Amino acid sequence: PTKIIAILRHPATQLNSGFKYYGVAKIHPNNALTFSDFIDNPAFHMNTLPSMKPLMWNGMSVDLGLMNNEKIPWFVTKSDIVANSAIRGYIYEFLDFVEESIDLMLISEYFEESVVLLKVSLNWDLEDVAFFSLNKAIDTSSLDEFTDSEMNKVIEWNFIDYLLYTRMLDKFFKKIYSPRIDLSSEVAKLRSINAQYTKYCVKEAKVDPKLYGASQIIGYTLNSEQRMVEKCKQMTADELTYVRETRTYMESICEKEIE
């Protein structure tokens, strides 16, 4: 059976990451715009950059189908949702839909635990979920960097993402604390496997100017040991490469079925 899997990240670090990655400050008329400036009045700044709306306003919820519900207006905030019971009802319907539709929601802040759950869900081996950190910026933000004021402003602006994240995080914790999974042992084994692949595959990790984004993104220079070269390439391929290869593979399957 088909399983639908998605991933969430805390809305504060997600929004800050998007602000940096998409170079909002550089394309904004005020190219000295800081993240703090942005969240002081995000609706105003988004109106100057309409193409950024789906990325910078509840972007995770938008990815999961939020704007398919035309009853939920653009730029609705926490204050709007609290004050309007109809909009609040539409949003909770959307959250219920996501929870019912997604078989497994991974959580970025608990990525190792997430891929262990992925392994269990798909009946895979730990080798199948070994990974390198890809698309990681040098200036990645952490929750500790946000002041209380900044955090409150992010939640006010991206409240639907916040509701989605907290709901799915509660569900995630129930899964990882299940007595059926020896999570600490599985995570330790996964880290050991990741360390082995790093030793075999990675010659050097450094900023790669070819990788997309306004931030400085870490890339990998690979060792040339032939018995590992194909596996290493697969593990360090960016998401666009995987999308192209997946489409090519699926097209070949469709062509065979048509024949």
Secondary structure, DSSP 8 states (H G I E B T S, - for coil): ----EEEE--HHHHHHHHHHHTTHHHHSSSTT--HHHHHHSHHHHHHH-GGGHHHHSSHHHHHTTGGG-TTS-TT--HHHHHH-HHHHHHHHHHHHHHHHH-SEEEEGGGHHHHHHHHHHHHT--GGGG-----S-BTT---GGGS-HHHHHHHHHHTHHHHHHHHHHHHHHHHHHT-TT--HHHHHHHHHHHHHHHHHHHEEEEEE-TTSSSSS-BEEEEE---GGGHHHHHHHH--HHHHHHHHHHHHHHHHHHHH-
